[in-house]
Amino acid sequence: MQIIFYTTAAGRNIVLDYLDTLDVALKAAILEALADIERYGFESPGIRFRHLEGKLWEIKIQNQRILYSMAGSNQMVLVHAYKKQGQKLPKKERDVALKRMKEVLNEKAN
């Protein structure tokens, strides 16, 4: 599976920028999990995926969440990341991810 990181119009890579704020061990664990997803896809050992709504999905890695959408059968676009702090997905995080997901899917359709 190919993992693509969402990039803003200004060239910022939102998910990688977020990962850079984490401690080294946690960042390494997340990058290792993403590498496993590239190798094994949805059969990656120890990684949990959850459907949120529509075409928005979530990868659970420790207390971190990475939101993504599929752009084709083999392309996973990571659109947002945040630290889980409660039971529910915060509305702010959801809205940001949905907006980016729509951008990605509209670009792929054109």
Buried (B, 14 or more C-beta within 10 A) or exposed (E): BEBBBBBEEEEEBBBBEBBEEBEEEBBEBBEEBBEBBEEEEEEBEEBEEEEBEEBBBBBBBEEBBBBBBBBEEEBBBBBBBBEBEEEEBEEEBBEBBBEBBBBBBEEEEE
